[in-house]
Amino acid sequence: MPPESIMRGQLLAATVALGLSGAFLSTTAAVAQQEPCIGNSAAVTGPAAFSGQAIKLGAEIAIDEINAAGGVLGKKLRLVQYDDTGAPPRGVDNTRRIALADKCIAVLGGFHSTVALAQVDPVHEIGIPYVGVWAANTKAIENGRDPNFMFRVSAKDKWVARFLVDEALKVSKTGKIAFFYENTGWGNGALPDVKAALGAKSKDLAAAETFNWNDQDMTPQVIRARDSGADVAVIWSLDREANQILRSMDKAGWKPTIIGAWGISGNLGELAGPLANGVRVMQTYSFQTPQSETGKKVLAAIEAKTGIKDPKEIKAASGIADAYDAVYVLADAIKIAGAYDWKKVQEALYKVNRDGLIAPYKPAFDKADPERQDALLPQYYLLTVWHDGKLVPFKGSPYDK
């Protein structure tokens, strides 16, 4: 090959290499340059639509306050909301869209633990921080990843199980507890947590009964639980299936004390009517208790946005409060990081200290403790109860005897 041809070939190769290198650097820079938005994949349609609406409301109130105070690093935050309808594949697609198309700085989690579990892989493949504000499955956050990009400002099933077992044993006269749980990642994940919580009290479940979404008759499960001698039933389900459990209990003539995880905090009172009266439910927050100055401010914002004046009319208060605090925790992390950068924000989340609406987060997370990818500690959990179609604080209710 003539020398000039060799030179032209070398020049062409160098040009192509430079072009490819430039394209790679450009793509990398585009991915690394996150936008001042927070994405949320949650159910905003379907039977759990109340949850996505609550998360959206809480996040928007926090974002409005933050932006009114100047934003974060000189930029105004915004919320990007997608509907996952409680379907894990849609949650995965929404996570990728939030990260790679919208280039948001973080993902807020939604209501369904099945979706949260499915999001673990894409969150870590991409490297975008996830902050759960509802789904409580233990393994979604305690997932063994290092570094771990899954955080939560919400309840954790391991701790919820202990809370519910403690409450169940307080009221049980026989010491026999029955457990009803849905056949999903959330329900199946809770079974070992409940068994462990009872085991710590030297107790075993008297009965463990499972069911599927949309099952219409729980009579066989109810009869087996009744015949076990249990006088307390712990329910790990959504409102729809809990309604069927209550109706089957009524048909079987069994009236145990019922204590549930917060899957039955949406519209059980509407679905089951008087049968829901006295059903106790774990929550992380209520706007019906004496409010801090922050709580009063959030209540005023809820009224301004929704027209709701009576705190008893607020649905899914825990979802609103969890999302509100999570947005502030993320905003603090961005400030500490000094940049809209996924990895820097992930590291900064361990350095956040703030007094939140629900609790003090000091620190919000602890990198040295796998259990402390959860910011909201169990001493801040709250017992509520259904009464006349409303979920009210248990303390001071007609059932607080």
C-alpha positions in Angstrom: 0.0 0.0 0.0 1.4 3.5 -0.9 2.5 5.7 2.0 -0.3 8.2 1.2 -2.9 5.4 1.3 -1.6 4.2 4.7 -1.7 7.8 6.0 -5.3 8.2 4.7 -6.3 4.9 6.3 -4.7 5.9 9.6 -6.4 9.2 9.5 -9.8 7.6 8.7 -9.4 5.1 11.6 -8.4 7.9 14.0 -11.4 10.0 12.9 -13.8 7.0 13.3 -12.3 6.2 16.7 -12.6 9.8 17.8 -16.2 10.0 16.6 -17.1 6.8 18.4 -15.3 8.1 21.5 -17.1 11.4 21.3 -20.5 9.6 20.8 -19.7 7.4 23.9 -18.8 10.4 26.0 -21.8 12.3 24.8 -24.1 9.4 25.7 -22.4 9.0 29.1 -22.7 12.7 29.8 -26.4 12.6 28.8 -27.1 9.7 31.2 -25.0 11.3 33.9 -26.8 14.7 33.7 -30.0 14.1 35.6 -32.9 16.4 35.6 -34.6 18.1 38.6 -37.5 15.8 38.6 -38.7 13.0 40.8 -40.6 10.1 39.1 -43.3 8.0 40.7 -44.7 4.7 39.5 -47.8 3.9 41.4 -51.4 2.7 40.9 -53.4 5.8 40.0 -56.2 3.7 38.4 -57.8 0.5 39.5 -58.9 -0.7 43.1 -55.8 0.9 44.7 -56.1 4.2 42.9 -56.4 6.0 46.2 -52.8 5.1 47.0 -51.3 6.7 43.9 -53.4 9.7 44.4 -52.2 10.0 48.0 -48.5 9.7 47.0 -49.0 12.3 44.3 -50.7 14.7 46.7 -48.0 14.3 49.4 -45.1 14.7 46.9 -46.7 17.7 45.2 -47.2 19.5 48.5 -43.6 19.0 49.5 -42.4 20.1 46.0 -44.6 23.2 46.1 -43.0 24.2 49.4 -39.5 23.5 48.3 -39.9 25.5 45.1 -41.5 28.4 46.9 -38.3 28.5 49.0 -36.1 28.6 45.9 -35.9 25.0 44.8 -32.9 22.8 45.1 -29.4 24.0 43.8 -31.2 26.8 42.1 -33.6 24.6 40.2 -37.3 24.0 40.6 -38.3 20.4 41.3 -41.2 18.7 39.5 -43.0 15.4 39.8 -43.3 12.9 36.9 -46.2 10.5 37.6 -46.9 7.2 35.8 -49.6 4.6 36.4 -48.5 1.0 37.0 -52.0 -0.3 38.0 -50.2 -2.6 40.5 -48.7 -4.6 37.6 -44.9 -5.4 38.1 -44.0 -5.3 34.3 -45.5 -1.8 34.1 -43.5 -0.8 37.2 -40.3 -2.0 35.5 -41.1 -0.1 32.3 -42.0 3.1 34.3 -38.7 2.8 36.2 -36.7 2.7 33.0 -38.7 5.5 31.5 -38.3 7.7 34.6 -34.5 7.1 34.6 -33.6 7.0 30.9 -36.2 9.1 29.1 -37.1 11.6 31.8 -33.7 11.4 33.4 -35.2 12.1 36.8 -32.9 12.2 39.9 -34.9 9.5 41.8 -37.9 7.2 41.8 -40.6 7.2 44.4 -42.1 3.7 45.0 -45.8 2.9 45.0 -48.4 0.8 46.8 -47.7 -2.7 45.7 -44.9 -4.8 47.0 -45.0 -7.0 44.0 -44.0 -4.0 41.9 -41.3 -2.9 44.3 -39.7 -6.4 44.2 -39.7 -6.2 40.4 -38.1 -2.8 40.5 -35.0 -4.0 42.4 -33.2 -5.2 39.2 -33.8 -2.2 36.9 -33.0 0.2 39.7 -29.6 -1.4 40.3 -28.9 -2.0 36.6 -29.4 1.7 35.9 -28.1 3.0 39.3 -31.0 5.4 40.1 -32.0 6.0 43.7 -35.4 4.5 44.7 -37.2 5.8 47.8 -40.3 3.7 48.7 -43.2 5.5 50.2 -45.7 2.6 50.7 -44.8 -0.9 49.6 -43.5 -2.6 52.8 -42.0 -5.9 51.7 -38.8 -6.5 53.7 -36.7 -8.0 50.9 -37.5 -5.2 48.4 -35.2 -3.0 50.5 -33.1 -5.5 52.3 -32.0 -7.0 49.0 -28.4 -7.9 49.6 -27.1 -5.3 47.0 -23.9 -3.4 47.7 -24.2 -0.5 47.0 -27.9 -0.6 47.6 -30.0 2.0 45.7 -33.3 1.0 47.3 -34.3 3.2 50.3 -37.7 3.6 52.0 -39.6 6.2 54.0 -42.5 3.9 55.0 -43.3 0.8 57.0 -41.3 -2.4 56.7 -43.0 -5.7 57.0 -40.5 -7.2 59.4 -41.3 -4.4 61.8 -45.0 -4.3 61.0 -45.2 -8.0 61.8 -43.8 -7.4 65.3 -46.1 -4.4 65.8 -49.2 -6.5 64.8 -48.2 -9.5 66.8 -47.7 -7.4 69.9 -51.1 -5.9 69.5 -52.7 -9.3 68.8 -51.2 -10.8 72.0 -52.4 -7.9 74.1 -56.0 -8.7 73.3 -55.9 -12.4 72.8 -57.4 -14.5 75.7 -56.2 -17.8 74.3 -52.8 -16.8 72.9 -53.9 -18.3 69.6 -53.4 -16.2 66.5 -54.7 -16.9 62.9 -53.0 -15.4 59.9 -54.7 -14.6 56.6 -52.4 -13.5 53.8 -52.7 -12.9 50.1 -50.8 -15.2 47.7 -48.5 -12.5 46.3 -44.9 -11.4 46.9 -46.2 -9.1 49.6 -48.3 -11.7 51.4 -45.9 -14.6 51.1 -43.0 -12.4 52.1 -44.9 -11.5 55.3 -45.5 -15.1 56.4 -41.9 -15.7 57.7 -41.9 -12.2 59.3 -45.1 -13.0 61.3 -43.8 -16.4 62.2 -40.6 -14.9 63.4 -42.4 -12.2 65.4 -44.5 -14.9 67.1 -41.5 -17.1 67.6 -39.8 -14.3 69.5 -42.8 -14.6 72.0 -42.5 -18.4 72.1 -45.7 -18.7 70.1 -46.7 -20.4 66.8 -49.5 -19.6 64.4 -52.7 -21.4 65.2 -53.6 -21.2 61.6 -52.1 -19.8 58.4 -54.6 -19.3 55.5 -53.8 -17.9 52.1 -56.0 -16.7 49.2 -55.7 -15.1 45.7 -56.6 -11.7 44.5 -60.3 -11.5 43.5 -61.3 -14.6 45.5 -65.0 -14.2 46.3 -65.5 -16.7 49.2 -63.1 -17.3 52.1 -65.4 -19.6 54.0 -63.1 -22.7 54.0 -60.2 -20.7 55.3 -62.3 -19.0 57.9 -63.7 -22.2 59.2 -60.3 -23.8 59.5 -59.0 -20.7 61.4 -62.1 -20.7 63.7 -61.7 -24.4 64.5 -58.0 -23.8 65.4 -59.2 -22.0 68.5 -57.8 -18.6 67.5 -59.5 -15.6 68.9 -57.5 -13.0 67.0 -57.0 -12.8 63.2 -54.1 -10.9 61.6 -55.0 -10.0 58.0 -52.4 -9.2 55.4 -54.5 -8.3 52.3 -56.0 -5.5 50.3 -59.4 -4.0 51.1 -61.1 -6.0 48.4 -60.1 -9.4 49.8 -60.5 -8.3 53.4 -64.1 -7.5 52.6 -64.6 -11.1 51.5 -62.9 -12.4 54.7 -65.2 -10.3 56.9 -68.3 -11.5 55.1 -67.1 -15.2 55.4 -66.5 -14.7 59.1 -70.0 -13.3 59.5 -71.4 -16.2 57.6 -69.5 -18.7 59.8 -70.5 -16.9 63.0 -66.9 -16.3 64.0 -66.1 -12.9 65.6 -62.4 -12.7 66.4 -60.5 -9.4 67.0 -59.1 -8.4 63.7 -55.8 -6.6 63.2 -54.4 -5.8 59.8 -51.5 -4.5 57.9 -52.2 -1.3 56.1 -53.4 -2.9 52.9 -56.8 -2.6 54.5 -56.6 1.1 55.1 -58.1 2.3 51.8 -61.9 1.7 51.4 -62.6 -1.3 53.6 -65.2 0.8 55.5 -67.1 1.4 52.3 -66.9 -2.2 51.0 -67.7 -4.0 54.2 -70.0 -1.4 55.9 -70.7 -2.2 59.6 -68.7 -5.5 59.3 -65.5 -3.3 59.2 -66.3 -1.6 62.6 -63.6 -2.4 65.1 -61.0 -3.7 62.5 -57.7 -2.4 63.7 -55.1 -1.2 61.1 -51.4 -0.3 61.4 -50.6 3.2 59.9 -47.6 5.5 59.8 -49.6 8.7 60.2 -53.0 10.3 60.9 -54.1 13.8 60.4 -56.7 13.3 63.2 -54.2 13.4 66.0 -52.8 16.7 67.5 -50.7 18.2 64.7 -47.3 19.8 64.7 -46.8 23.1 62.9 -45.7 21.1 59.9 -48.8 18.9 60.1 -51.0 22.0 60.3 -49.3 23.4 57.2 -49.8 20.1 55.3 -53.4 20.0 56.3 -53.9 23.5 55.0 -52.3 22.5 51.7 -54.5 19.4 51.4 -57.6 21.6 51.9 -56.3 24.0 49.3 -55.7 21.3 46.7 -58.7 19.0 47.4 -61.3 21.0 49.3 -61.2 18.5 52.1 -61.7 20.3 55.5 -62.4 17.4 57.8 -59.3 15.2 58.5 -61.6 12.2 58.8 -62.3 12.5 55.1 -58.6 12.3 54.1 -57.9 8.9 52.5 -54.5 7.2 52.8 -53.0 9.7 55.2 -49.9 7.5 55.6 -49.3 7.6 51.8 -49.5 11.4 51.8 -47.2 11.8 54.8 -44.6 9.2 53.7 -44.4 10.9 50.2 -44.1 14.3 51.8 -41.2 13.3 54.0 -39.5 11.3 51.3 -39.4 14.3 48.9 -37.8 16.4 51.6 -35.2 13.7 52.4 -34.4 13.5 48.7 -34.1 17.3 48.4 -31.7 17.3 51.4 -29.6 14.6 49.7 -29.4 16.6 46.5 -28.2 19.6 48.4 -25.6 17.5 50.2 -24.5 15.9 47.0 -24.1 19.3 45.4 -25.3 17.9 42.0 -28.2 16.2 40.3 -26.2 12.9 40.0 -27.6 9.5 40.9 -24.5 8.1 42.6 -23.7 11.2 44.5 -27.3 11.5 45.7 -27.3 7.8 46.7 -24.3 8.4 48.9 -25.7 11.6 50.3 -28.9 9.9 51.5 -26.9 8.4 54.3 -26.0 11.9 55.5 -29.5 13.4 55.7 -30.6 14.7 59.1 -34.0 16.4 59.4 -37.1 16.7 61.5 -39.9 15.3 59.3 -43.7 15.4 59.4 -43.9 11.8 60.7 -40.6 11.5 62.7 -37.1 12.8 63.1 -34.7 11.3 60.6 -31.3 11.5 62.4 -29.8 10.1 60.3 -32.4 9.1 57.7 -30.4 6.0 56.7 -27.3 4.1 58.0 -25.0 2.5 55.5 -23.5 0.2 58.2 -26.8 -1.4 59.1 -28.8 -3.3 56.4 -32.0 -2.8 58.3 -31.5 1.0 58.2 -32.1 1.5 54.5 -35.5 2.2 56.1 -35.8 5.7 57.6 -39.1 5.3 59.5 -38.5 3.4 62.7 -41.3 1.2 64.3 -41.8 3.4 67.3 -43.5 5.8 65.0 -46.1 3.3 63.8 -49.7 4.1 64.8 -52.7 1.9 65.5 -56.0 3.0 63.9 -59.4 1.4 63.7 -62.4 1.4 61.2 -65.5 3.1 62.7 -68.6 4.0 60.7 -66.7 4.0 57.4 -63.8 6.1 58.6 -60.3 5.1 59.7 -59.7 6.8 63.1 -56.9 6.7 65.7 -57.5 3.7 68.0 -56.6 5.8 71.1 -59.8 7.5 72.2 -62.0 5.5 69.8 -65.1 3.5 70.9 -63.0 0.4 70.9 -60.3 1.7 73.2 -61.5 0.0 76.4 
